[in-house]
Amino acid sequence: MILKNQAVAGNRKSLKLPFTKGSTGDSLYKKSTEGNLFKINCITLEDIYHQHFFNDIIDICKIDVEGAEHEIFFKIPKMIHSLNYLIMEIHGGGTRALNLVDKIRNANFTLINEKDIQDDVYFFKNITIDG
C-alpha cells in the first residue's frame, strides 16, 4: 500500500479546500465553508501508475474518491487496461452513474455485481486479463 498526501483528479492542479477534522467524506466537489483551508496537490491515475507500477498488472484497484470519479474517468485513463479488477464507488446515481459504467465496460470490463450493487459500489473485471 502506498499512501499519498495528494488528491486524485482528472488533471494535475492545486486547489485550496476546507477540510474538517476527522472527516472521511470530504470531497473536491462538496462546497463547504466549514473547516480549515488546505492546499491540495492533485495528480492523475496515470501519474500514480507511472510512478509506482509502470508496466505491471495491478490485480485489484479500489477507487473511492467522493465524486471525483466522474472527472477522473471523463476520458478513460490508458492505465485502466493494466487493472485486473476495479472496485469503485460511483456517486451521482441514475444516468450519470450508468454513463460511467458504460465507459468502463467499453474499455473491456464486465460488471461482476450487476445484480447486487450496494452502497453505489461497482465491481468490474478486465476481460482481457486472465485470472
C-alpha positions, 0 to 999 in steps of 0.5 A: 500500500502506498499512501499519498498526501495528494488528491486524485483528479482528472488533471494535475492542479492545486486547489485550496479546500476546507477540510474538517477534522476527522472527516472521511467524506470530504470531497473536491466537489462538496462546497463547504465553508466549514473547516480549515483551508488546505492546499491540495496537490492533485495528480492523475491515475496515470501519474500514480501508475507511472510512478509506482507500477509502470508496466505491471498488472495491478490485480485489484484497484479500489477507487473511492474518491467522493465524486471525483470519479466522474472527472477522473474517468471523463476520458478513460485513463490508458492505465485502466487496461493494466487493472485486473479488477476495479472496485469503485464507488460511483456517486451521482446515481441514475444516468450519470452513474450508468454513463460511467459504467458504460465507459468502463465496460467499453474499455473491456470490463464486465460488471461482476455485481450487476445484480447486487450493487450496494452502497453505489459500489461497482465491481468490474473485471478486465476481460482481457486479463486472465485470472 
